[in-house]
Amino acid sequence: MINFTFENYLQQDSAMRIDEALEIYNGIMRQADKEDEDFRTLWEDLIDEASKYVIVRSKWALQTQDERISVDASRSAQHNAYMSTLEPMIRYVYKKSDQDFEWGNLLGDRKKNRKRWGDFAGYLLLFNTLGNR
């Protein structure tokens, strides 16, 4: 969809609002301990896989139908790889959390909210990039 508008995106089923994504990101960052080797490993894996997935997803709108068919399996595999790094991060944060974990429910179930989980990859990279300014 080359004629993307954020307003149109928000009208889609299970679209993630920016405030929801920020709440998830901040929930993770509240528990971030950059000295903790487990957190560092989980974070690096998450950012790496989210980056790979977002690149593939970003090209989707520019691809022909034949190109989409040829990369669809690898795009799905990359999406799965990204989600497989987000789940352990959520478990890690949940174990470390001494606060309300309501933000953890904003992603929804992985299988039922696959698109929503994918949307968070873009937000994650946005917030992380701005945070590294």
N, CA, C and O atoms as CSV, one atom per row, in Angstrom:
chain,resi,resn,atom,element,x,y,z
A,1,MET,N,N,0.849,-1.172,0.000
A,1,MET,CA,C,0.000,0.000,0.000
A,1,MET,C,C,0.898,1.238,0.000
A,1,MET,O,O,1.370,1.667,1.053
A,2,ILE,N,N,1.124,1.795,-1.149
A,2,ILE,CA,C,2.000,2.953,-1.264
A,2,ILE,C,C,1.311,4.218,-0.766
A,2,ILE,O,O,1.987,5.132,-0.296
A,3,ASN,N,N,0.006,4.295,-0.855
A,3,ASN,CA,C,-0.738,5.467,-0.403
A,3,ASN,C,C,-1.125,5.348,1.065
A,3,ASN,O,O,-2.269,5.614,1.434
A,4,PHE,N,N,-0.198,4.958,1.876
A,4,PHE,CA,C,-0.426,4.745,3.295
A,4,PHE,C,C,-0.689,6.068,4.014
A,4,PHE,O,O,-0.030,7.077,3.762
A,5,THR,N,N,-1.667,6.032,4.911
A,5,THR,CA,C,-1.816,7.103,5.893
A,5,THR,C,C,-1.986,6.423,7.247
A,5,THR,O,O,-2.576,5.347,7.342
A,6,PHE,N,N,-1.477,7.047,8.268
A,6,PHE,CA,C,-1.579,6.475,9.602
A,6,PHE,C,C,-3.041,6.375,10.030
A,6,PHE,O,O,-3.426,5.434,10.725
A,7,GLU,N,N,-3.843,7.331,9.621
A,7,GLU,CA,C,-5.259,7.326,9.954
A,7,GLU,C,C,-5.945,6.093,9.369
A,7,GLU,O,O,-6.774,5.469,10.032
A,8,ASN,N,N,-5.599,5.738,8.119
A,8,ASN,CA,C,-6.174,4.540,7.500
A,8,ASN,C,C,-5.714,3.279,8.226
A,8,ASN,O,O,-6.495,2.351,8.433
A,9,TYR,N,N,-4.458,3.255,8.602
A,9,TYR,CA,C,-3.941,2.112,9.357
A,9,TYR,C,C,-4.741,1.909,10.644
A,9,TYR,O,O,-5.113,0.783,10.974
A,10,LEU,N,N,-5.002,2.981,11.359
A,10,LEU,CA,C,-5.697,2.874,12.643
A,10,LEU,C,C,-7.127,2.346,12.501
A,10,LEU,O,O,-7.715,1.880,13.477
A,11,GLN,N,N,-7.681,2.415,11.305
A,11,GLN,CA,C,-9.029,1.894,11.063
A,11,GLN,C,C,-9.042,0.382,10.853
A,11,GLN,O,O,-10.107,-0.236,10.862
A,12,GLN,N,N,-7.878,-0.211,10.665
A,12,GLN,CA,C,-7.796,-1.653,10.404
A,12,GLN,C,C,-7.997,-2.455,11.682
A,12,GLN,O,O,-7.694,-1.993,12.783
A,13,ASP,N,N,-8.515,-3.665,11.510
A,13,ASP,CA,C,-8.679,-4.575,12.641
A,13,ASP,C,C,-7.343,-4.785,13.349
A,13,ASP,O,O,-6.313,-4.981,12.703
A,14,SER,N,N,-7.367,-4.745,14.627
A,14,SER,CA,C,-6.224,-5.010,15.511
A,14,SER,C,C,-5.054,-4.046,15.328
A,14,SER,O,O,-3.937,-4.354,15.744
A,15,ALA,N,N,-5.287,-2.895,14.718
A,15,ALA,CA,C,-4.212,-1.902,14.587
A,15,ALA,C,C,-3.735,-1.489,15.976
A,15,ALA,O,O,-4.528,-1.372,16.910
A,16,MET,N,N,-2.453,-1.276,16.094
A,16,MET,CA,C,-1.871,-0.864,17.369
A,16,MET,C,C,-1.666,0.649,17.368
A,16,MET,O,O,-0.962,1.195,16.518
A,17,ARG,N,N,-2.283,1.301,18.316
A,17,ARG,CA,C,-2.092,2.750,18.445
A,17,ARG,C,C,-0.690,3.030,18.978
A,17,ARG,O,O,-0.097,2.197,19.665
A,18,ILE,N,N,-0.175,4.196,18.658
A,18,ILE,CA,C,1.176,4.549,19.075
A,18,ILE,C,C,1.300,4.614,20.599
A,18,ILE,O,O,2.350,4.277,21.146
A,19,ASP,N,N,0.244,5.041,21.289
A,19,ASP,CA,C,0.301,5.096,22.749
A,19,ASP,C,C,0.373,3.689,23.347
A,19,ASP,O,O,1.017,3.488,24.377
A,20,GLU,N,N,-0.279,2.721,22.712
A,20,GLU,CA,C,-0.189,1.340,23.176
A,20,GLU,C,C,1.219,0.795,22.984
A,20,GLU,O,O,1.782,0.159,23.874
A,21,ALA,N,N,1.778,1.058,21.804
A,21,ALA,CA,C,3.141,0.592,21.518
A,21,ALA,C,C,4.142,1.223,22.481
A,21,ALA,O,O,5.061,0.556,22.958
A,22,LEU,N,N,3.959,2.498,22.761
A,22,LEU,CA,C,4.860,3.180,23.689
A,22,LEU,C,C,4.724,2.619,25.099
A,22,LEU,O,O,5.711,2.524,25.828
A,23,GLU,N,N,3.523,2.254,25.480
A,23,GLU,CA,C,3.330,1.655,26.805
A,23,GLU,C,C,4.058,0.308,26.904
A,23,GLU,O,O,4.651,-0.006,27.936
A,24,ILE,N,N,4.010,-0.477,25.836
A,24,ILE,CA,C,4.732,-1.754,25.822
A,24,ILE,C,C,6.240,-1.498,25.883
A,24,ILE,O,O,6.953,-2.106,26.681
A,25,TYR,N,N,6.706,-0.600,25.038
A,25,TYR,CA,C,8.138,-0.283,25.002
A,25,TYR,C,C,8.617,0.225,26.362
A,25,TYR,O,O,9.645,-0.221,26.869
A,26,ASN,N,N,7.879,1.146,26.939
A,26,ASN,CA,C,8.262,1.683,28.253
A,26,ASN,C,C,8.206,0.613,29.335
A,26,ASN,O,O,9.009,0.630,30.268
A,27,GLY,N,N,7.259,-0.321,29.215
A,27,GLY,CA,C,7.196,-1.430,30.161
A,27,GLY,C,C,8.458,-2.272,30.123
A,27,GLY,O,O,8.956,-2.714,31.158
A,28,ILE,N,N,8.963,-2.487,28.931
A,28,ILE,CA,C,10.225,-3.226,28.783
A,28,ILE,C,C,11.379,-2.397,29.334
A,28,ILE,O,O,12.222,-2.910,30.070
A,29,MET,N,N,11.414,-1.129,28.980
A,29,MET,CA,C,12.535,-0.277,29.381
A,29,MET,C,C,12.589,-0.035,30.889
A,29,MET,O,O,13.668,0.177,31.441
A,30,ARG,N,N,11.446,-0.065,31.552
A,30,ARG,CA,C,11.455,0.100,33.010
A,30,ARG,C,C,12.230,-1.023,33.691
A,30,ARG,O,O,12.789,-0.837,34.771
A,31,GLN,N,N,12.257,-2.175,33.057
A,31,GLN,CA,C,12.956,-3.322,33.635
A,31,GLN,C,C,14.330,-3.552,32.996
A,31,GLN,O,O,15.030,-4.504,33.342
A,32,ALA,N,N,14.703,-2.687,32.076
A,32,ALA,CA,C,15.976,-2.858,31.372
A,32,ALA,C,C,17.145,-2.655,32.313
A,32,ALA,O,O,17.264,-1.617,32.963
A,33,ASP,N,N,17.999,-3.648,32.378
A,33,ASP,CA,C,19.236,-3.565,33.143
A,33,ASP,C,C,20.359,-3.876,32.171
A,33,ASP,O,O,20.655,-5.039,31.898
A,34,LYS,N,N,20.977,-2.836,31.655
A,34,LYS,CA,C,21.986,-3.012,30.622
A,34,LYS,C,C,23.236,-3.733,31.127
A,34,LYS,O,O,24.087,-4.145,30.338
A,35,GLU,N,N,23.335,-3.880,32.435
A,35,GLU,CA,C,24.453,-4.639,33.017
A,35,GLU,C,C,24.137,-6.132,33.099
A,35,GLU,O,O,25.037,-6.951,33.281
A,36,ASP,N,N,22.866,-6.479,32.967
A,36,ASP,CA,C,22.425,-7.871,33.051
A,36,ASP,C,C,22.658,-8.541,31.693
A,36,ASP,O,O,22.088,-8.130,30.682
A,37,GLU,N,N,23.486,-9.556,31.687
A,37,GLU,CA,C,23.834,-10.246,30.444
A,37,GLU,C,C,22.597,-10.869,29.777
A,37,GLU,O,O,22.492,-10.869,28.550
A,38,ASP,N,N,21.675,-11.394,30.569
A,38,ASP,CA,C,20.456,-11.969,29.999
A,38,ASP,C,C,19.645,-10.911,29.266
A,38,ASP,O,O,19.182,-11.137,28.148
A,39,PHE,N,N,19.474,-9.753,29.903
A,39,PHE,CA,C,18.721,-8.689,29.241
A,39,PHE,C,C,19.427,-8.257,27.966
A,39,PHE,O,O,18.784,-8.103,26.928
A,40,ARG,N,N,20.714,-8.062,28.024
A,40,ARG,CA,C,21.467,-7.609,26.842
A,40,ARG,C,C,21.308,-8.577,25.677
A,40,ARG,O,O,21.108,-8.163,24.535
A,41,THR,N,N,21.397,-9.858,25.975
A,41,THR,CA,C,21.259,-10.874,24.930
A,41,THR,C,C,19.850,-10.849,24.347
A,41,THR,O,O,19.673,-10.856,23.129
A,42,LEU,N,N,18.848,-10.821,25.226
A,42,LEU,CA,C,17.463,-10.776,24.752
A,42,LEU,C,C,17.196,-9.526,23.921
A,42,LEU,O,O,16.535,-9.592,22.885
A,43,TRP,N,N,17.712,-8.389,24.379
A,43,TRP,CA,C,17.488,-7.121,23.683
A,43,TRP,C,C,18.163,-7.134,22.308
A,43,TRP,O,O,17.548,-6.755,21.311
A,44,GLU,N,N,19.401,-7.559,22.257
A,44,GLU,CA,C,20.112,-7.603,20.970
A,44,GLU,C,C,19.408,-8.527,19.984
A,44,GLU,O,O,19.259,-8.194,18.809
A,45,ASP,N,N,18.976,-9.691,20.468
A,45,ASP,CA,C,18.255,-10.619,19.601
A,45,ASP,C,C,16.949,-10.005,19.106
A,45,ASP,O,O,16.606,-10.131,17.931
A,46,LEU,N,N,16.232,-9.349,19.992
A,46,LEU,CA,C,14.962,-8.731,19.641
A,46,LEU,C,C,15.152,-7.636,18.587
A,46,LEU,O,O,14.438,-7.601,17.585
A,47,ILE,N,N,16.099,-6.764,18.815
A,47,ILE,CA,C,16.351,-5.674,17.856
A,47,ILE,C,C,16.822,-6.225,16.518
A,47,ILE,O,O,16.396,-5.744,15.468
A,48,ASP,N,N,17.694,-7.226,16.543
A,48,ASP,CA,C,18.178,-7.823,15.288
A,48,ASP,C,C,17.031,-8.426,14.477
A,48,ASP,O,O,16.905,-8.173,13.279
A,49,GLU,N,N,16.205,-9.218,15.137
A,49,GLU,CA,C,15.116,-9.888,14.414
A,49,GLU,C,C,14.028,-8.908,13.991
A,49,GLU,O,O,13.461,-9.044,12.907
A,50,ALA,N,N,13.735,-7.931,14.826
A,50,ALA,CA,C,12.754,-6.909,14.442
A,50,ALA,C,C,13.259,-6.137,13.222
A,50,ALA,O,O,12.484,-5.825,12.319
A,51,SER,N,N,14.545,-5.832,13.197
A,51,SER,CA,C,15.132,-5.103,12.063
A,51,SER,C,C,15.008,-5.897,10.768
A,51,SER,O,O,14.634,-5.351,9.731
A,52,LYS,N,N,15.320,-7.178,10.833
A,52,LYS,CA,C,15.214,-8.027,9.637
A,52,LYS,C,C,13.772,-8.106,9.156
A,52,LYS,O,O,13.500,-8.016,7.958
A,53,TYR,N,N,12.862,-8.273,10.089
A,53,TYR,CA,C,11.453,-8.381,9.713
A,53,TYR,C,C,10.935,-7.073,9.116
A,53,TYR,O,O,10.238,-7.092,8.102
A,54,VAL,N,N,11.263,-5.957,9.722
A,54,VAL,CA,C,10.767,-4.665,9.233
A,54,VAL,C,C,11.304,-4.361,7.834
A,54,VAL,O,O,10.594,-3.767,7.022
A,55,ILE,N,N,12.521,-4.750,7.544
A,55,ILE,CA,C,13.058,-4.547,6.188
A,55,ILE,C,C,12.220,-5.323,5.172
A,55,ILE,O,O,11.818,-4.780,4.142
A,56,VAL,N,N,11.964,-6.581,5.469
A,56,VAL,CA,C,11.167,-7.412,4.556
A,56,VAL,C,C,9.760,-6.839,4.414
A,56,VAL,O,O,9.225,-6.742,3.310
A,57,ARG,N,N,9.178,-6.466,5.530
A,57,ARG,CA,C,7.809,-5.934,5.506
A,57,ARG,C,C,7.745,-4.599,4.780
A,57,ARG,O,O,6.765,-4.323,4.088
A,58,SER,N,N,8.757,-3.776,4.921
A,58,SER,CA,C,8.768,-2.461,4.274
A,58,SER,C,C,8.807,-2.570,2.759
A,58,SER,O,O,8.279,-1.703,2.063
A,59,LYS,N,N,9.412,-3.605,2.250
A,59,LYS,CA,C,9.512,-3.783,0.799
A,59,LYS,C,C,8.226,-4.331,0.188
A,59,LYS,O,O,8.029,-4.249,-1.025
A,60,TRP,N,N,7.356,-4.886,1.018
A,60,TRP,CA,C,6.148,-5.573,0.553
A,60,TRP,C,C,5.292,-4.700,-0.367
A,60,TRP,O,O,4.819,-5.174,-1.400
A,61,ALA,N,N,5.092,-3.451,-0.007
A,61,ALA,CA,C,4.217,-2.563,-0.782
A,61,ALA,C,C,4.766,-2.271,-2.173
A,61,ALA,O,O,4.012,-1.920,-3.081
A,62,LEU,N,N,6.062,-2.414,-2.338
A,62,LEU,CA,C,6.685,-2.102,-3.620
A,62,LEU,C,C,6.830,-3.316,-4.529
A,62,LEU,O,O,7.230,-3.187,-5.687
A,63,GLN,N,N,6.509,-4.484,-4.010
A,63,GLN,CA,C,6.728,-5.703,-4.770
A,63,GLN,C,C,5.532,-6.054,-5.641
A,63,GLN,O,O,4.383,-5.759,-5.312
A,64,THR,N,N,5.842,-6.692,-6.761
A,64,THR,CA,C,4.785,-7.201,-7.630
A,64,THR,C,C,4.175,-8.441,-6.977
A,64,THR,O,O,4.709,-8.972,-6.004
A,65,GLN,N,N,3.063,-8.886,-7.522
A,65,GLN,CA,C,2.414,-10.091,-6.998
A,65,GLN,C,C,3.355,-11.291,-7.084
A,65,GLN,O,O,3.429,-12.085,-6.146
A,66,ASP,N,N,4.072,-11.429,-8.193
A,66,ASP,CA,C,5.015,-12.546,-8.346
A,66,ASP,C,C,6.149,-12.457,-7.322
A,66,ASP,O,O,6.561,-13.470,-6.757
A,67,GLU,N,N,6.645,-11.251,-7.090
A,67,GLU,CA,C,7.706,-11.077,-6.091
A,67,GLU,C,C,7.192,-11.428,-4.699
A,67,GLU,O,O,7.900,-12.058,-3.913
A,68,ARG,N,N,5.978,-11.026,-4.399
A,68,ARG,CA,C,5.385,-11.346,-3.098
A,68,ARG,C,C,5.261,-12.854,-2.900
A,68,ARG,O,O,5.568,-13.381,-1.831
A,69,ILE,N,N,4.813,-13.526,-3.929
A,69,ILE,CA,C,4.672,-14.979,-3.839
A,69,ILE,C,C,6.026,-15.625,-3.569
A,69,ILE,O,O,6.125,-16.561,-2.776
A,70,SER,N,N,7.064,-15.127,-4.227
A,70,SER,CA,C,8.393,-15.739,-4.074
A,70,SER,C,C,9.022,-15.474,-2.704
A,70,SER,O,O,9.868,-16.252,-2.262
A,71,VAL,N,N,8.629,-14.400,-2.027
A,71,VAL,CA,C,9.234,-14.091,-0.718
A,71,VAL,C,C,8.297,-14.337,0.456
A,71,VAL,O,O,8.683,-14.145,1.609
A,72,ASP,N,N,7.065,-14.762,0.173
A,72,ASP,CA,C,6.076,-14.889,1.239
A,72,ASP,C,C,6.510,-15.862,2.338
A,72,ASP,O,O,6.349,-15.562,3.521
A,73,ALA,N,N,7.047,-16.996,1.972
A,73,ALA,CA,C,7.460,-17.982,2.981
A,73,ALA,C,C,8.597,-17.432,3.839
A,73,ALA,O,O,8.604,-17.624,5.055
A,74,SER,N,N,9.547,-16.758,3.220
A,74,SER,CA,C,10.659,-16.205,4.003
A,74,SER,C,C,10.200,-15.023,4.863
A,74,SER,O,O,10.726,-14.811,5.956
A,75,ARG,N,N,9.229,-14.260,4.378
A,75,ARG,CA,C,8.671,-13.159,5.179
A,75,ARG,C,C,7.966,-13.716,6.416
A,75,ARG,O,O,8.129,-13.196,7.520
A,76,SER,N,N,7.195,-14.758,6.225
A,76,SER,CA,C,6.520,-15.392,7.365
A,76,SER,C,C,7.529,-15.983,8.345
A,76,SER,O,O,7.357,-15.885,9.560
A,77,ALA,N,N,8.569,-16.591,7.816
A,77,ALA,CA,C,9.608,-17.164,8.682
A,77,ALA,C,C,10.312,-16.064,9.478
A,77,ALA,O,O,10.633,-16.257,10.651
A,78,GLN,N,N,10.550,-14.924,8.851
A,78,GLN,CA,C,11.190,-13.818,9.558
A,78,GLN,C,C,10.268,-13.254,10.628
A,78,GLN,O,O,10.717,-12.882,11.712
A,79,HIS,N,N,8.988,-13.193,10.323
A,79,HIS,CA,C,8.001,-12.736,11.304
A,79,HIS,C,C,8.015,-13.677,12.514
A,79,HIS,O,O,8.009,-13.227,13.659
A,80,ASN,N,N,8.035,-14.972,12.250
A,80,ASN,CA,C,8.087,-15.961,13.335
A,80,ASN,C,C,9.358,-15.820,14.161
A,80,ASN,O,O,9.321,-15.918,15.387
A,81,ALA,N,N,10.482,-15.590,13.489
A,81,ALA,CA,C,11.758,-15.423,14.196
A,81,ALA,C,C,11.708,-14.204,15.108
A,81,ALA,O,O,12.175,-14.254,16.247
A,82,TYR,N,N,11.149,-13.120,14.612
A,82,TYR,CA,C,11.002,-11.912,15.432
A,82,TYR,C,C,10.118,-12.190,16.657
A,82,TYR,O,O,10.480,-11.845,17.781
A,83,MET,N,N,8.965,-12.813,16.428
A,83,MET,CA,C,8.060,-13.089,17.545
A,83,MET,C,C,8.705,-14.036,18.558
A,83,MET,O,O,8.429,-13.963,19.755
A,84,SER,N,N,9.555,-14.912,18.068
A,84,SER,CA,C,10.250,-15.845,18.963
A,84,SER,C,C,11.302,-15.158,19.820
A,84,SER,O,O,11.771,-15.743,20.797
A,85,THR,N,N,11.682,-13.942,19.481
A,85,THR,CA,C,12.589,-13.172,20.346
A,85,THR,C,C,11.809,-12.232,21.261
A,85,THR,O,O,12.295,-11.862,22.330
A,86,LEU,N,N,10.622,-11.850,20.854
A,86,LEU,CA,C,9.798,-10.977,21.695
A,86,LEU,C,C,9.221,-11.746,22.884
A,86,LEU,O,O,9.154,-11.212,23.991
A,87,GLU,N,N,8.811,-12.978,22.667
A,87,GLU,CA,C,8.232,-13.771,23.765
A,87,GLU,C,C,9.172,-13.928,24.962
A,87,GLU,O,O,8.747,-13.693,26.093
A,88,PRO,N,N,10.427,-14.316,24.756
A,88,PRO,CA,C,11.308,-14.440,25.931
A,88,PRO,C,C,11.578,-13.095,26.614
A,88,PRO,O,O,11.789,-13.045,27.826
A,89,MET,N,N,11.573,-12.017,25.845
A,89,MET,CA,C,11.752,-10.701,26.449
A,89,MET,C,C,10.568,-10.387,27.357
A,89,MET,O,O,10.749,-9.871,28.460
A,90,ILE,N,N,9.372,-10.694,26.905
A,90,ILE,CA,C,8.183,-10.456,27.722
A,90,ILE,C,C,8.242,-11.298,28.994
A,90,ILE,O,O,7.929,-10.805,30.078
A,91,ARG,N,N,8.640,-12.556,28.872
A,91,ARG,CA,C,8.755,-13.416,30.060
A,91,ARG,C,C,9.803,-12.871,31.029
A,91,ARG,O,O,9.586,-12.863,32.241
A,92,TYR,N,N,10.928,-12.421,30.500
A,92,TYR,CA,C,11.993,-11.853,31.318
A,92,TYR,C,C,11.481,-10.633,32.093
A,92,TYR,O,O,11.681,-10.521,33.303
A,93,VAL,N,N,10.824,-9.733,31.381
A,93,VAL,CA,C,10.317,-8.505,31.998
A,93,VAL,C,C,9.255,-8.840,33.041
A,93,VAL,O,O,9.220,-8.237,34.114
A,94,TYR,N,N,8.399,-9.791,32.729
A,94,TYR,CA,C,7.353,-10.187,33.671
A,94,TYR,C,C,7.970,-10.694,34.980
A,94,TYR,O,O,7.500,-10.346,36.064
A,95,LYS,N,N,9.001,-11.499,34.882
A,95,LYS,CA,C,9.660,-12.025,36.083
A,95,LYS,C,C,10.322,-10.910,36.892
A,95,LYS,O,O,10.337,-10.968,38.122
A,96,LYS,N,N,10.861,-9.911,36.227
A,96,LYS,CA,C,11.560,-8.811,36.892
A,96,LYS,C,C,10.621,-7.729,37.401
A,96,LYS,O,O,10.997,-6.914,38.243
A,97,SER,N,N,9.413,-7.728,36.890
A,97,SER,CA,C,8.485,-6.632,37.155
A,97,SER,C,C,7.980,-6.641,38.590
A,97,SER,O,O,7.497,-7.655,39.097
A,98,ASP,N,N,8.104,-5.489,39.225
A,98,ASP,CA,C,7.528,-5.306,40.556
A,98,ASP,C,C,6.334,-4.351,40.466
A,98,ASP,O,O,5.798,-3.908,41.482
A,99,GLN,N,N,5.937,-4.050,39.254
A,99,GLN,CA,C,4.840,-3.118,39.016
A,99,GLN,C,C,3.716,-3.837,38.290
A,99,GLN,O,O,3.807,-5.029,37.996
A,100,ASP,N,N,2.683,-3.112,38.014
A,100,ASP,CA,C,1.563,-3.622,37.244
A,100,ASP,C,C,2.060,-4.059,35.868
A,100,ASP,O,O,2.863,-3.364,35.244
A,101,PHE,N,N,1.592,-5.187,35.407
A,101,PHE,CA,C,2.031,-5.736,34.121
A,101,PHE,C,C,0.931,-5.640,33.067
A,101,PHE,O,O,0.943,-6.386,32.088
A,102,GLU,N,N,-0.015,-4.727,33.261
A,102,GLU,CA,C,-1.135,-4.595,32.329
A,102,GLU,C,C,-0.671,-4.373,30.893
A,102,GLU,O,O,-1.317,-4.841,29.956
A,103,TRP,N,N,0.439,-3.665,30.713
A,103,TRP,CA,C,0.916,-3.396,29.365
A,103,TRP,C,C,1.221,-4.693,28.626
A,103,TRP,O,O,1.171,-4.735,27.396
A,104,GLY,N,N,1.537,-5.749,29.369
A,104,GLY,CA,C,1.844,-7.027,28.737
A,104,GLY,C,C,0.686,-7.606,27.956
A,104,GLY,O,O,0.888,-8.441,27.074
A,105,ASN,N,N,-0.524,-7.176,28.266
A,105,ASN,CA,C,-1.707,-7.666,27.564
A,105,ASN,C,C,-2.002,-6.888,26.278
A,105,ASN,O,O,-2.858,-7.295,25.493
A,106,LEU,N,N,-1.311,-5.791,26.064
A,106,LEU,CA,C,-1.603,-4.950,24.902
A,106,LEU,C,C,-1.257,-5.617,23.568
A,106,LEU,O,O,-1.847,-5.289,22.539
A,107,LEU,N,N,-0.315,-6.537,23.584
A,107,LEU,CA,C,0.023,-7.245,22.345
A,107,LEU,C,C,-1.049,-8.267,21.977
A,107,LEU,O,O,-1.296,-8.527,20.799
A,108,GLY,N,N,-1.668,-8.833,22.981
A,108,GLY,CA,C,-2.637,-9.885,22.733
A,108,GLY,C,C,-1.946,-11.219,22.508
A,108,GLY,O,O,-0.720,-11.323,22.560
A,109,ASP,N,N,-2.749,-12.222,22.262
A,109,ASP,CA,C,-2.258,-13.570,22.016
A,109,ASP,C,C,-1.455,-13.613,20.715
A,109,ASP,O,O,-1.857,-13.040,19.703
A,110,ARG,N,N,-0.323,-14.296,20.762
A,110,ARG,CA,C,0.571,-14.346,19.603
A,110,ARG,C,C,-0.117,-14.901,18.361
A,110,ARG,O,O,0.057,-14.360,17.269
A,111,LYS,N,N,-0.881,-15.950,18.506
A,111,LYS,CA,C,-1.515,-16.581,17.343
A,111,LYS,C,C,-2.703,-15.778,16.826
A,111,LYS,O,O,-2.915,-15.691,15.616
A,112,LYS,N,N,-3.469,-15.200,17.724
A,112,LYS,CA,C,-4.659,-14.453,17.321
A,112,LYS,C,C,-4.322,-13.038,16.862
A,112,LYS,O,O,-5.091,-12.434,16.115
A,113,ASN,N,N,-3.187,-12.505,17.298
A,113,ASN,CA,C,-2.831,-11.108,17.014
A,113,ASN,C,C,-1.487,-10.998,16.298
A,113,ASN,O,O,-0.675,-10.125,16.603
A,114,ARG,N,N,-1.274,-11.881,15.362
A,114,ARG,CA,C,-0.004,-11.944,14.633
A,114,ARG,C,C,0.353,-10.598,13.992
A,114,ARG,O,O,1.499,-10.154,14.070
A,115,LYS,N,N,-0.622,-9.959,13.365
A,115,LYS,CA,C,-0.355,-8.672,12.715
A,115,LYS,C,C,0.031,-7.609,13.745
A,115,LYS,O,O,0.923,-6.795,13.506
A,116,ARG,N,N,-0.637,-7.627,14.868
A,116,ARG,CA,C,-0.367,-6.658,15.934
A,116,ARG,C,C,1.064,-6.828,16.443
A,116,ARG,O,O,1.772,-5.845,16.663
A,117,TRP,N,N,1.481,-8.071,16.628
A,117,TRP,CA,C,2.859,-8.341,17.055
A,117,TRP,C,C,3.838,-7.814,16.003
A,117,TRP,O,O,4.877,-7.245,16.339
A,118,GLY,N,N,3.497,-8.009,14.732
A,118,GLY,CA,C,4.342,-7.504,13.656
A,118,GLY,C,C,4.397,-5.988,13.645
A,118,GLY,O,O,5.452,-5.398,13.413
A,119,ASP,N,N,3.255,-5.357,13.898
A,119,ASP,CA,C,3.218,-3.892,13.954
A,119,ASP,C,C,4.154,-3.370,15.043
A,119,ASP,O,O,4.812,-2.345,14.869
A,120,PHE,N,N,4.204,-4.081,16.156
A,120,PHE,CA,C,5.057,-3.621,17.253
A,120,PHE,C,C,6.530,-3.597,16.849
A,120,PHE,O,O,7.297,-2.798,17.385
A,121,ALA,N,N,6.934,-4.446,15.925
A,121,ALA,CA,C,8.334,-4.439,15.470
A,121,ALA,C,C,8.710,-3.062,14.928
A,121,ALA,O,O,9.788,-2.548,15.226
A,122,GLY,N,N,7.824,-2.470,14.136
A,122,GLY,CA,C,8.105,-1.138,13.589
A,122,GLY,C,C,8.170,-0.077,14.665
A,122,GLY,O,O,9.060,0.774,14.662
A,123,TYR,N,N,7.223,-0.131,15.585
A,123,TYR,CA,C,7.236,0.819,16.698
A,123,TYR,C,C,8.488,0.640,17.561
A,123,TYR,O,O,9.117,1.614,17.975
A,124,LEU,N,N,8.832,-0.616,17.820
A,124,LEU,CA,C,10.008,-0.917,18.635
A,124,LEU,C,C,11.253,-0.266,18.046
A,124,LEU,O,O,12.039,0.353,18.763
A,125,LEU,N,N,11.422,-0.411,16.752
A,125,LEU,CA,C,12.595,0.183,16.103
A,125,LEU,C,C,12.524,1.706,16.094
A,125,LEU,O,O,13.545,2.377,16.249
A,126,LEU,N,N,11.335,2.247,15.916
A,126,LEU,CA,C,11.165,3.701,15.974
A,126,LEU,C,C,11.607,4.239,17.331
A,126,LEU,O,O,12.442,5.140,17.407
A,127,PHE,N,N,11.043,3.682,18.398
A,127,PHE,CA,C,11.360,4.173,19.746
A,127,PHE,C,C,12.818,3.938,20.096
A,127,PHE,O,O,13.461,4.795,20.702
A,128,ASN,N,N,13.342,2.783,19.720
A,128,ASN,CA,C,14.738,2.481,20.010
A,128,ASN,C,C,15.678,3.432,19.268
A,128,ASN,O,O,16.677,3.890,19.822
A,129,THR,N,N,15.348,3.718,18.024
A,129,THR,CA,C,16.165,4.642,17.232
A,129,THR,C,C,16.143,6.042,17.836
A,129,THR,O,O,17.187,6.682,17.962
A,130,LEU,N,N,14.959,6.517,18.208
A,130,LEU,CA,C,14.867,7.840,18.824
A,130,LEU,C,C,15.594,7.885,20.164
A,130,LEU,O,O,16.200,8.895,20.522
A,131,GLY,N,N,15.526,6.784,20.894
A,131,GLY,CA,C,16.204,6.717,22.187
A,131,GLY,C,C,17.720,6.711,22.084
A,131,GLY,O,O,18.418,7.044,23.042
A,132,ASN,N,N,18.220,6.333,20.922
A,132,ASN,CA,C,19.679,6.286,20.709
A,132,ASN,C,C,20.214,7.538,20.042
A,132,ASN,O,O,21.352,7.562,19.573
A,133,ARG,N,N,19.414,8.556,20.000
A,133,ARG,CA,C,19.813,9.811,19.339
A,133,ARG,C,C,20.959,10.478,20.056
A,133,ARG,O,O,21.417,11.540,19.634
